[in-house]
Amino acid sequence: MFVDAKFRRNSWIVKDGVFAVLEYPLEALLALPEPPFVLYLTKTRRKHGWIRAVQNPVLNVGRFILVVDEEKIMFEADGYVELYRFARNLYARRISKWVMLGGMPEPSVHRKYGLSWEESFRLRELQHNPLWRVVVEFKKRD
């Protein structure tokens, strides 16, 4: 695994000794297989964060340690589904990742995208949520 770059350059899952690259990691998190398995997500494609993933196998799909590059994030399935739906709603309205990660939008941005006050306050609450960052940063534009 140290020699082959595919382990650090791809998001992947290993289940029963079978290695599979995840082309759409956000969708894969919605349909996880039965444990045990090892899951690794990467954006930088350079680091050996997968070592942490191997050290933290998934034993419960409802709640586990998600390894993203070299960061460990607590993943809770119910909360993830809610964040995923919220992000999909925002992406459908062509809201940029910068706005989604920036916290409380400025009034001009608020008006431009037709955000409700509830959505704006929610963005402020999610600004420092590491799982929210995963949902936003791994999303591929349609």
N, CA and C atoms as an extended XYZ file, in Angstrom:
426
Properties=species:S:1:pos:R:3:atomname:S:1:resname:S:1:resid:I:1 pbc="F F F"
N         0.826       -1.200        0.000 N   MET     1
C         0.000        0.000        0.000 CA  MET     1
C         0.868        1.261        0.000 C   MET     1
N         2.044        1.197        0.570 N   PHE     2
C         2.928        2.368        0.563 CA  PHE     2
C         3.476        2.644       -0.831 C   PHE     2
N         3.685        1.602       -1.604 N   VAL     3
C         4.308        1.742       -2.918 CA  VAL     3
C         3.307        2.200       -3.975 C   VAL     3
N         2.103        1.668       -3.915 N   ASP     4
C         1.102        1.948       -4.947 CA  ASP     4
C         0.361        3.256       -4.634 C   ASP     4
N         0.452        4.233       -5.536 N   ALA     5
C        -0.146        5.561       -5.319 CA  ALA     5
C        -1.665        5.544       -5.328 C   ALA     5
N        -2.283        4.491       -5.845 N   LYS     6
C        -3.751        4.486       -5.914 CA  LYS     6
C        -4.400        4.585       -4.541 C   LYS     6
N        -3.680        4.191       -3.497 N   PHE     7
C        -4.255        4.225       -2.158 CA  PHE     7
C        -4.278        5.638       -1.585 C   PHE     7
N        -3.380        6.512       -2.017 N   ARG     8
C        -3.388        7.880       -1.504 CA  ARG     8
C        -4.041        8.844       -2.483 C   ARG     8
N        -4.189        8.461       -3.728 N   ARG     9
C        -4.723        9.358       -4.746 CA  ARG     9
C        -6.208        9.170       -5.027 C   ARG     9
N        -6.833        8.244       -4.358 N   ASN    10
C        -8.247        7.963       -4.608 CA  ASN    10
C        -9.008        7.843       -3.298 C   ASN    10
N       -10.288        8.132       -3.373 N   SER    11
C       -11.192        7.780       -2.281 CA  SER    11
C       -11.576        6.330       -2.532 C   SER    11
N       -11.627        5.530       -1.475 N   TRP    12
C       -11.868        4.113       -1.682 CA  TRP    12
C       -12.525        3.444       -0.486 C   TRP    12
N       -12.953        2.210       -0.751 N   ILE    13
C       -13.514        1.352        0.287 CA  ILE    13
C       -12.924       -0.041        0.077 C   ILE    13
N       -12.615       -0.711        1.179 N   VAL    14
C       -12.144       -2.093        1.132 CA  VAL    14
C       -13.085       -2.917        1.984 C   VAL    14
N       -13.718       -3.882        1.334 N   LYS    15
C       -14.661       -4.767        2.017 CA  LYS    15
C       -14.308       -6.195        1.632 C   LYS    15
N       -14.092       -7.041        2.611 N   ASP    16
C       -13.732       -8.443        2.386 CA  ASP    16
C       -12.527       -8.578        1.458 C   ASP    16
N       -11.560       -7.695        1.617 N   GLY    17
C       -10.334       -7.763        0.827 CA  GLY    17
C       -10.456       -7.234       -0.589 C   GLY    17
N       -11.628       -6.692       -0.943 N   VAL    18
C       -11.843       -6.162       -2.295 CA  VAL    18
C       -11.744       -4.637       -2.247 C   VAL    18
N       -10.825       -4.085       -3.026 N   PHE    19
C       -10.577       -2.653       -3.105 CA  PHE    19
C       -11.439       -2.056       -4.196 C   PHE    19
N       -12.168       -0.964       -3.883 N   ALA    20
C       -12.999       -0.289       -4.891 CA  ALA    20
C       -12.824        1.221       -4.757 C   ALA    20
N       -12.539        1.882       -5.872 N   VAL    21
C       -12.420        3.337       -5.900 CA  VAL    21
C       -13.818        3.934       -5.856 C   VAL    21
N       -13.984        5.017       -5.095 N   LEU    22
C       -15.269        5.701       -4.995 CA  LEU    22
C       -15.258        6.928       -5.903 C   LEU    22
N       -15.969        6.864       -6.998 N   GLU    23
C       -16.065        8.000       -7.915 CA  GLU    23
C       -16.942        9.097       -7.322 C   GLU    23
N       -17.983        8.704       -6.613 N   TYR    24
C       -18.925        9.637       -5.993 CA  TYR    24
C       -19.011        9.323       -4.497 C   TYR    24
N       -18.051        9.821       -3.723 N   PRO    25
C       -18.004        9.455       -2.305 CA  PRO    25
C       -19.214        9.898       -1.499 C   PRO    25
N       -19.821       11.042       -1.840 N   LEU    26
C       -20.982       11.501       -1.068 CA  LEU    26
C       -22.146       10.535       -1.198 C   LEU    26
N       -22.366       10.043       -2.394 N   GLU    27
C       -23.438        9.080       -2.611 CA  GLU    27
C       -23.100        7.740       -1.963 C   GLU    27
N       -21.827        7.383       -1.973 N   ALA    28
C       -21.404        6.127       -1.342 CA  ALA    28
C       -21.681        6.154        0.163 C   ALA    28
N       -21.564        7.328        0.777 N   LEU    29
C       -21.837        7.448        2.208 CA  LEU    29
C       -23.319        7.260        2.530 C   LEU    29
N       -24.167        7.386        1.525 N   LEU    30
C       -25.605        7.164        1.731 CA  LEU    30
C       -25.969        5.681        1.654 C   LEU    30
N       -25.120        4.884        1.020 N   ALA    31
C       -25.423        3.461        0.814 CA  ALA    31
C       -24.212        2.612        1.191 C   ALA    31
N       -23.850        2.656        2.448 N   LEU    32
C       -22.681        1.910        2.908 CA  LEU    32
C       -22.996        0.427        3.042 C   LEU    32
N       -22.012       -0.434        2.775 N   PRO    33
C       -22.234       -1.878        2.931 CA  PRO    33
C       -22.263       -2.275        4.408 C   PRO    33
N       -22.549       -3.512        4.644 N   GLU    34
C       -22.526       -4.029        6.011 CA  GLU    34
C       -21.087       -4.039        6.521 C   GLU    34
N       -20.880       -3.641        7.764 N   PRO    35
C       -19.530       -3.662        8.325 CA  PRO    35
C       -19.056       -5.108        8.533 C   PRO    35
N       -17.804       -5.301        8.684 N   PRO    36
C       -16.708       -4.344        8.760 CA  PRO    36
C       -16.155       -4.014        7.365 C   PRO    36
N       -15.638       -2.795        7.250 N   PHE    37
C       -14.949       -2.358        6.046 CA  PHE    37
C       -14.085       -1.163        6.406 C   PHE    37
N       -13.227       -0.781        5.481 N   VAL    38
C       -12.360        0.381        5.666 CA  VAL    38
C       -12.722        1.379        4.581 C   VAL    38
N       -12.866        2.642        4.985 N   LEU    39
C       -13.294        3.709        4.084 CA  LEU    39
C       -12.315        4.867        4.194 C   LEU    39
N       -11.940        5.416        3.041 N   TYR    40
C       -11.002        6.545        3.023 CA  TYR    40
C       -11.429        7.542        1.956 C   TYR    40
N       -11.473        8.823        2.329 N   LEU    41
C       -11.786        9.886        1.372 CA  LEU    41
C       -10.597       10.836        1.291 C   LEU    41
N       -10.316       11.307        0.079 N   THR    42
C        -9.225       12.255       -0.094 CA  THR    42
C        -9.589       13.332       -1.106 C   THR    42
N        -9.172       14.544       -0.794 N   LYS    43
C        -9.289       15.666       -1.729 CA  LYS    43
C        -7.912       16.044       -2.249 C   LYS    43
N        -6.911       15.965       -1.385 N   THR    44
C        -5.569       16.407       -1.756 CA  THR    44
C        -4.849       15.401       -2.639 C   THR    44
N        -5.174       14.136       -2.505 N   ARG    45
C        -4.593       13.059       -3.315 CA  ARG    45
C        -3.076       12.956       -3.184 C   ARG    45
N        -2.529       13.426       -2.056 N   ARG    46
C        -1.081       13.421       -1.891 CA  ARG    46
C        -0.608       12.749       -0.614 C   ARG    46
N        -1.415       12.755        0.397 N   LYS    47
C        -0.948       12.331        1.714 CA  LYS    47
C        -1.249       10.858        1.971 C   LYS    47
N        -0.652       10.355        3.002 N   HIS    48
C        -0.887        8.969        3.394 CA  HIS    48
C        -1.908        8.891        4.527 C   HIS    48
N        -2.992        9.629        4.395 N   GLY    49
C        -4.051        9.613        5.394 CA  GLY    49
C        -4.752        8.276        5.477 C   GLY    49
N        -4.630        7.478        4.431 N   TRP    50
C        -5.276        6.167        4.429 CA  TRP    50
C        -4.777        5.303        5.579 C   TRP    50
N        -3.607        5.619        6.121 N   ILE    51
C        -3.087        4.845        7.251 CA  ILE    51
C        -4.040        4.984        8.436 C   ILE    51
N        -4.549        6.183        8.656 N   ARG    52
C        -5.536        6.389        9.732 CA  ARG    52
C        -6.822        5.628        9.445 C   ARG    52
N        -7.201        5.555        8.181 N   ALA    53
C        -8.427        4.825        7.827 CA  ALA    53
C        -8.284        3.346        8.170 C   ALA    53
N        -7.132        2.779        7.859 N   VAL    54
C        -6.897        1.365        8.157 CA  VAL    54
C        -6.917        1.137        9.663 C   VAL    54
N        -6.474        2.132       10.427 N   GLN    55
C        -6.465        2.015       11.883 CA  GLN    55
C        -7.854        2.215       12.491 C   GLN    55
N        -8.808        2.724       11.704 N   ASN    56
C       -10.164        2.996       12.185 CA  ASN    56
C       -11.196        2.345       11.275 C   ASN    56
N       -11.283        1.014       11.264 N   PRO    57
C       -12.272        0.364       10.397 CA  PRO    57
C       -13.698        0.707       10.835 C   PRO    57
N       -14.597        0.650        9.890 N   VAL    58
C       -16.011        0.937       10.171 CA  VAL    58
C       -16.664       -0.331       10.708 C   VAL    58
N       -17.197       -0.243       11.908 N   LEU    59
C       -17.859       -1.378       12.545 CA  LEU    59
C       -19.346       -1.130       12.754 C   LEU    59
N       -19.786        0.130       12.560 N   ASN    60
C       -21.181        0.504       12.737 CA  ASN    60
C       -21.485        1.611       11.733 C   ASN    60
N       -22.359        1.374       10.759 N   VAL    61
C       -22.621        2.374        9.721 CA  VAL    61
C       -23.420        3.565       10.231 C   VAL    61
N       -24.005        3.463       11.393 N   GLY    62
C       -24.762        4.570       11.959 CA  GLY    62
C       -23.872        5.654       12.544 C   GLY    62
N       -22.704        5.251       13.036 N   ARG    63
C       -21.787        6.200       13.683 CA  ARG    63
C       -20.383        5.607       13.650 C   ARG    63
N       -19.449        6.349       13.034 N   PHE    64
C       -18.076        5.868       12.938 CA  PHE    64
C       -17.123        7.027       12.671 C   PHE    64
N       -15.837        6.734       12.720 N   ILE    65
C       -14.802        7.720       12.418 CA  ILE    65
C       -14.569        7.698       10.910 C   ILE    65
N       -14.825        8.837       10.265 N   LEU    66
C       -14.591        8.991        8.832 CA  LEU    66
C       -13.237        9.665        8.653 C   LEU    66
N       -12.368        9.045        7.880 N   VAL    67
C       -11.034        9.601        7.652 CA  VAL    67
C       -11.025       10.308        6.298 C   VAL    67
N       -10.721       11.609        6.345 N   VAL    68
C       -10.635       12.437        5.147 CA  VAL    68
C        -9.228       13.021        5.133 C   VAL    68
N        -8.428       12.587        4.161 N   ASP    69
C        -7.009       12.913        4.124 CA  ASP    69
C        -6.404       12.518        5.475 C   ASP    69
N        -5.904       13.447        6.249 N   GLU    70
C        -5.326       13.070        7.538 CA  GLU    70
C        -6.195       13.506        8.715 C   GLU    70
N        -7.439       13.857        8.433 N   GLU    71
C        -8.365       14.319        9.467 CA  GLU    71
C        -9.368       13.212        9.795 C   GLU    71
N        -9.671       13.079       11.078 N   LYS    72
C       -10.691       12.131       11.522 CA  LYS    72
C       -11.933       12.920       11.907 C   LYS    72
N       -13.090       12.509       11.356 N   ILE    73
C       -14.355       13.214       11.567 CA  ILE    73
C       -15.386       12.212       12.071 C   ILE    73
N       -16.153       12.614       13.074 N   MET    74
C       -17.232       11.750       13.537 CA  MET    74
C       -18.370       11.789       12.524 C   MET    74
N       -18.712       10.629       11.989 N   PHE    75
C       -19.776       10.505       11.001 CA  PHE    75
C       -20.989        9.903       11.680 C   PHE    75
N       -22.115       10.602       11.597 N   GLU    76
C       -23.386       10.076       12.088 CA  GLU    76
C       -24.346       10.061       10.913 C   GLU    76
N       -24.862        8.901       10.574 N   ALA    77
C       -25.638        8.711        9.355 CA  ALA    77
C       -26.849        9.636        9.269 C   ALA    77
N       -27.605        9.772       10.341 N   ASP    78
C       -28.807       10.622       10.305 CA  ASP    78
C       -28.452       12.079       10.036 C   ASP    78
N       -27.455       12.574       10.726 N   GLY    79
C       -27.011       13.952       10.514 CA  GLY    79
C       -26.464       14.156        9.110 C   GLY    79
N       -25.772       13.147        8.593 N   TYR    80
C       -25.214       13.243        7.245 CA  TYR    80
C       -26.321       13.367        6.198 C   TYR    80
N       -27.348       12.556        6.329 N   VAL    81
C       -28.460       12.602        5.372 CA  VAL    81
C       -29.088       13.987        5.361 C   VAL    81
N       -29.272       14.561        6.527 N   GLU    82
C       -29.852       15.904        6.626 CA  GLU    82
C       -28.938       16.949        5.965 C   GLU    82
N       -27.636       16.875        6.220 N   LEU    83
C       -26.685       17.806        5.600 CA  LEU    83
C       -26.639       17.625        4.082 C   LEU    83
N       -26.678       16.393        3.633 N   TYR    84
C       -26.648       16.089        2.201 CA  TYR    84
C       -27.866       16.698        1.493 C   TYR    84
N       -29.029       16.552        2.096 N   ARG    85
C       -30.253       17.115        1.501 CA  ARG    85
C       -30.206       18.643        1.462 C   ARG    85
N       -29.731       19.245        2.532 N   PHE    86
C       -29.612       20.699        2.586 CA  PHE    86
C       -28.649       21.190        1.497 C   PHE    86
N       -27.522       20.530        1.357 N   ALA    87
C       -26.544       20.912        0.333 CA  ALA    87
C       -27.121       20.729       -1.073 C   ALA    87
N       -27.832       19.656       -1.299 N   ARG    88
C       -28.447       19.432       -2.627 CA  ARG    88
C       -29.414       20.550       -2.972 C   ARG    88
N       -30.184       20.978       -1.990 N   ASN    89
C       -31.123       22.084       -2.191 CA  ASN    89
C       -30.361       23.348       -2.597 C   ASN    89
N       -29.271       23.632       -1.906 N   LEU    90
C       -28.483       24.829       -2.213 CA  LEU    90
C       -27.804       24.710       -3.574 C   LEU    90
N       -27.268       23.552       -3.875 N   TYR    91
C       -26.619       23.353       -5.180 CA  TYR    91
C       -27.611       23.479       -6.334 C   TYR    91
N       -28.834       23.030       -6.118 N   ALA    92
C       -29.855       23.143       -7.163 CA  ALA    92
C       -30.119       24.603       -7.518 C   ALA    92
N       -29.847       25.497       -6.570 N   ARG    93
C       -30.036       26.930       -6.800 CA  ARG    93
C       -28.737       27.612       -7.230 C   ARG    93
N       -27.727       26.809       -7.542 N   ARG    94
C       -26.438       27.296       -8.069 CA  ARG    94
C       -25.669       28.145       -7.055 C   ARG    94
N       -25.840       27.853       -5.781 N   ILE    95
C       -25.114       28.569       -4.742 CA  ILE    95
C       -23.693       28.008       -4.691 C   ILE    95
N       -22.713       28.879       -4.642 N   SER    96
C       -21.321       28.457       -4.707 CA  SER    96
C       -20.861       27.805       -3.402 C   SER    96
N       -19.807       27.016       -3.526 N   LYS    97
C       -19.220       26.384       -2.348 CA  LYS    97
C       -18.712       27.445       -1.374 C   LYS    97
N       -18.182       28.525       -1.903 N   TRP    98
C       -17.665       29.606       -1.068 CA  TRP    98
C       -18.762       30.148       -0.151 C   TRP    98
N       -19.959       30.352       -0.689 N   VAL    99
C       -21.083       30.848        0.110 CA  VAL    99
C       -21.498       29.788        1.131 C   VAL    99
N       -21.515       28.538        0.710 N   MET   100
C       -21.953       27.466        1.598 CA  MET   100
C       -20.997       27.256        2.773 C   MET   100
N       -19.730       27.547        2.576 N   LEU   101
C       -18.739       27.352        3.635 CA  LEU   101
C       -18.425       28.623        4.408 C   LEU   101
N       -18.926       29.767        3.944 N   GLY   102
C       -18.535       31.054        4.510 CA  GLY   102
C       -19.291       31.510        5.732 C   GLY   102
N       -20.238       30.743        6.199 N   GLY   103
C       -21.012       31.179        7.358 CA  GLY   103
C       -22.204       32.009        6.932 C   GLY   103
N       -22.564       32.982        7.742 N   MET   104
C       -23.732       33.830        7.474 CA  MET   104
C       -23.469       34.667        6.221 C   MET   104
N       -24.285       34.477        5.178 N   PRO   105
C       -24.083       35.245        3.948 CA  PRO   105
C       -24.386       36.728        4.137 C   PRO   105
N       -23.697       37.536        3.377 N   GLU   106
C       -23.961       38.978        3.388 CA  GLU   106
C       -25.337       39.224        2.780 C   GLU   106
N       -25.960       40.359        3.097 N   PRO   107
C       -27.303       40.640        2.568 CA  PRO   107
C       -27.397       40.567        1.037 C   PRO   107
N       -26.365       41.024        0.338 N   SER   108
C       -26.416       40.984       -1.126 CA  SER   108
C       -26.423       39.542       -1.640 C   SER   108
N       -25.661       38.676       -1.000 N   VAL   109
C       -25.638       37.254       -1.373 CA  VAL   109
C       -26.964       36.611       -0.999 C   VAL   109
N       -27.464       36.993        0.150 N   HIS   110
C       -28.752       36.491        0.636 CA  HIS   110
C       -29.853       36.774       -0.399 C   HIS   110
N       -29.887       38.001       -0.911 N   ARG   111
C       -30.896       38.389       -1.900 CA  ARG   111
C       -30.640       37.717       -3.253 C   ARG   111
N       -29.377       37.689       -3.664 N   LYS   112
C       -29.023       37.133       -4.980 CA  LYS   112
C       -29.510       35.701       -5.138 C   LYS   112
N       -29.346       34.896       -4.106 N   TYR   113
C       -29.706       33.478       -4.188 CA  TYR   113
C       -31.079       33.172       -3.600 C   TYR   113
N       -31.750       34.174       -3.087 N   GLY   114
C       -33.077       33.956       -2.519 CA  GLY   114
C       -33.052       33.063       -1.296 C   GLY   114
N       -32.034       33.214       -0.476 N   LEU   115
C       -31.939       32.405        0.735 CA  LEU   115
C       -32.955       32.872        1.769 C   LEU   115
N       -33.542       31.922        2.457 N   SER   116
C       -34.415       32.289        3.569 CA  SER   116
C       -33.527       32.609        4.765 C   SER   116
N       -34.093       33.293        5.750 N   TRP   117
C       -33.319       33.592        6.947 CA  TRP   117
C       -32.939       32.308        7.668 C   TRP   117
N       -33.820       31.340        7.642 N   GLU   118
C       -33.532       30.049        8.275 CA  GLU   118
C       -32.310       29.392        7.624 C   GLU   118
N       -32.250       29.421        6.293 N   GLU   119
C       -31.101       28.848        5.580 CA  GLU   119
C       -29.822       29.613        5.903 C   GLU   119
N       -29.906       30.913        5.969 N   SER   120
C       -28.734       31.727        6.278 CA  SER   120
C       -28.208       31.444        7.683 C   SER   120
N       -29.103       31.360        8.642 N   PHE   121
C       -28.678       31.066       10.006 CA  PHE   121
C       -28.109       29.648       10.104 C   PHE   121
N       -28.682       28.752        9.329 N   ARG   122
C       -28.159       27.381        9.326 CA  ARG   122
C       -26.744       27.341        8.749 C   ARG   122
N       -26.506       28.110        7.701 N   LEU   123
C       -25.155       28.188        7.146 CA  LEU   123
C       -24.166       28.721        8.181 C   LEU   123
N       -24.616       29.675        8.977 N   ARG   124
C       -23.757       30.203       10.038 CA  ARG   124
C       -23.439       29.116       11.059 C   ARG   124
N       -24.443       28.330       11.423 N   GLU   125
C       -24.234       27.250       12.393 CA  GLU   125
C       -23.309       26.161       11.858 C   GLU   125
N       -23.377       25.918       10.563 N   LEU   126
C       -22.595       24.835        9.955 CA  LEU   126
C       -21.177       25.231        9.567 C   LEU   126
N       -20.850       26.487        9.691 N   GLN   127
C       -19.565       26.998        9.217 CA  GLN   127
C       -18.363       26.201        9.736 C   GLN   127
N       -18.389       25.758       10.969 N   HIS   128
C       -17.250       25.052       11.556 CA  HIS   128
C       -17.512       23.554       11.721 C   HIS   128
N       -18.515       23.034       11.060 N   ASN   129
C       -18.853       21.619       11.142 CA  ASN   129
C       -18.014       20.848       10.118 C   ASN   129
N       -17.127       19.954       10.565 N   PRO   130
C       -16.258       19.250        9.616 CA  PRO   130
C       -17.019       18.341        8.651 C   PRO   130
N       -18.132       17.768        9.083 N   LEU   131
C       -18.911       16.920        8.175 CA  LEU   131
C       -19.583       17.767        7.086 C   LEU   131
N       -19.990       18.978        7.431 N   TRP   132
C       -20.547       19.900        6.435 CA  TRP   132
C       -19.491       20.232        5.375 C   TRP   132
N       -18.254       20.453        5.816 N   ARG   133
C       -17.173       20.718        4.863 CA  ARG   133
C       -17.003       19.551        3.896 C   ARG   133
N       -17.111       18.342        4.394 N   VAL   134
C       -17.007       17.157        3.532 CA  VAL   134
C       -18.132       17.166        2.502 C   VAL   134
N       -19.351       17.403        2.958 N   VAL   135
C       -20.507       17.403        2.054 CA  VAL   135
C       -20.344       18.455        0.960 C   VAL   135
N       -19.870       19.617        1.311 N   VAL   136
C       -19.738       20.707        0.334 CA  VAL   136
C       -18.527       20.493       -0.567 C   VAL   136
N       -17.397       20.181       -0.004 N   GLU   137
C       -16.163       20.117       -0.784 CA  GLU   137
C       -16.089       18.910       -1.714 C   GLU   137
N       -16.752       17.812       -1.387 N   PHE   138
C       -16.698       16.629       -2.243 CA  PHE   138
C       -17.792       16.616       -3.312 C   PHE   138
N       -18.702       17.564       -3.242 N   LYS   139
C       -19.784       17.614       -4.220 CA  LYS   139
C       -19.231       17.989       -5.588 C   LYS   139
N       -19.637       17.212       -6.590 N   LYS   140
C       -19.271       17.513       -7.970 CA  LYS   140
C       -20.464       18.202       -8.624 C   LYS   140
N       -20.199       19.274       -9.334 N   ARG   141
C       -21.279       19.995      -10.021 CA  ARG   141
C       -21.949       19.113      -11.053 C   ARG   141
N       -23.259       19.259      -11.158 N   ASP   142
C       -24.022       18.469      -12.151 CA  ASP   142
C       -23.840       19.050      -13.531 C   ASP   142
